[in-house]
Every structure is written in C-alpha cells, then in structure tokens.
C-alpha cells in the first residue's frame, strides 16, 4: 500500500494519501464514455491495485454508443498473462 500511494502521488504530482485522492478527482470518463463510438477493449487485472473489476464493468456499461466493448480479465504475475474471461455485452 505504501508503494501504491507513493507511486500515485509521484504520478499525479501530489503529496500523501489525501493529496493523491484529491488530485485523482478530475480524472473521470463522465461526459466522455458516451462519445466513444468505436470498438473498445477494456483490460482488467484481477489483482490490479488501482482499478477494481467492478469499476471496469461500470465503464463498459457507460460505453452506450460503442460498436462493441469487451473486457479481458487476466490473473497471475506480470508477463504470464492468463485470460480468465472475455466478455461481450448482451446485444439486447
């Protein structure tokens, strides 16, 4: 956890956990996801330390105008990709 906060703080140019959380607020796909009309591939790591699988699935649901969208979930250590699911949305 300490590394994750330090890395995110460095990436966002912020200080500490509170600063990192405040700096991350403007990063959103609100107002953007519905403008995507092309195919979309969403990559999700089962053990991702920053993005949960619920967030990825929420993003897929937000792609209301995408031609198709697929989530590719992986698990395992880096460089040993093992797909666990490839999901296409229900066309209905």
C-alpha positions in Angstrom: 0.0 0.0 0.0 2.8 2.4 0.8 4.3 1.9 -2.6 0.9 2.4 -4.3 0.4 5.7 -2.6 3.9 6.9 -3.2 3.7 5.9 -6.9 0.3 7.5 -7.4 1.5 10.7 -5.6 4.5 10.9 -7.8 2.5 10.3 -11.0 -0.1 12.9 -10.0 2.4 15.4 -8.6 0.7 15.3 -5.2 1.8 14.7 -1.6 0.4 11.9 0.6 -2.8 9.9 0.5 -5.1 12.9 0.8 -3.3 14.9 -1.8 -3.3 11.8 -4.1 -7.0 11.3 -3.7 -7.7 15.0 -4.3 -5.5 15.0 -7.4 -7.3 12.0 -8.8 -10.8 13.5 -8.7 -10.6 15.3 -12.1 -9.7 12.0 -13.9 -13.1 10.7 -15.0 -14.7 9.4 -18.1 -18.0 11.2 -17.3 -19.1 13.1 -20.4 -16.6 11.1 -22.5 -17.6 7.4 -22.5 -20.9 8.1 -24.3 -19.0 9.8 -27.1 -17.0 6.7 -27.9 -18.5 5.0 -31.0 -15.7 2.6 -31.9 -15.0 -0.9 -30.7 -13.5 -0.8 -27.2 -11.2 -3.3 -25.5 -11.0 -2.9 -21.7 -8.1 -4.7 -20.0 -8.6 -5.6 -16.3 -6.1 -7.2 -14.0 -7.7 -9.5 -11.4 -5.2 -8.3 -8.8 -5.0 -4.6 -10.0 -4.1 -2.4 -7.1 -5.8 0.8 -8.5 -8.8 -0.3 -10.5 -11.4 -2.9 -9.3 -13.2 -5.2 -11.7 -16.5 -3.5 -10.6 -15.1 -0.2 -11.9 -14.2 -1.8 -15.2 -17.7 -3.3 -15.6 -19.2 0.1 -14.8 -17.1 1.6 -17.5 -18.2 -1.0 -20.0 -21.9 -0.2 -19.2 -21.1 3.6 -19.7 -20.0 2.8 -23.3 -23.6 3.1 -24.5 -22.6 4.1 -28.1 -19.6 1.9 -28.6 -20.0 -0.5 -31.5 -18.8 -3.4 -29.3 -17.0 -3.5 -26.0 -15.1 -6.4 -24.5 -13.5 -6.9 -21.1 -10.3 -9.0 -21.0 -9.6 -10.1 -17.4 -6.2 -11.5 -16.5 -4.7 -13.0 -13.4 -1.2 -14.1 -12.4 2.2 -12.4 -12.1 3.3 -9.9 -14.7 4.5 -11.4 -18.0 2.4 -14.5 -17.5 -1.0 -13.4 -18.8 -3.7 -16.0 -18.2 -7.0 -14.8 -19.5 -9.9 -15.7 -17.2 -12.8 -14.1 -19.1 -13.6 -12.5 -22.4 -17.0 -10.8 -22.1 -19.1 -9.3 -24.8 -22.1 -7.2 -23.8 -25.6 -8.6 -24.3 -26.8 -7.1 -27.6 -30.3 -6.6 -26.3 
